[in-house]
């Protein structure tokens, strides 16, 4: 049965080729012959709807009576064509686009921690700034103009003469006195932290021991304890290097 079907298909193809050849051989048939690129009749039968070469069920191109080996095309008669004519050109390599130069990175500011310290001294039982204390605070204000200020810490202290409660309150008044002066010089109040330590943190140590009565009338002891009557000022900020 398969052989019969094959024979029928071959016979049908032969009839189509013969019919096309006979049609083109008639004097008035040229009007219906498919035209080539130059307007002349083509060597193959084309489907007018698709523009494609008509092929048999076996994939063979249907030739017209105008076909010659010289008019063959690679699609149908590749074996008859020069090898170079049917060679598929290699795709043109597409070069990768040149990447745009990277934008230069902005320099990262380098900061360094700045800590300034100063001791402002006070007279015995006083919280009023002395002239030399104001001078020290003026120096601090001038130095912090070049930094990004974070905080100023002012911690008040007293000597050991007097009660603990009295000295605690006195140390706070001394710290607040320093803050008030710094605010008068343009420092924002919320940047200044104050604290009083009373007589808990003396700096004189054992230097002023066994010097007689522990009271204000002992002038020698009062003079020896002068370094304890102070406000320690610490400035914290950053500066670009």
Order of alpha helices (4+ residues) and beta strands (2+ residues): alpha-alpha-beta-alpha-beta-alpha-beta-alpha-beta
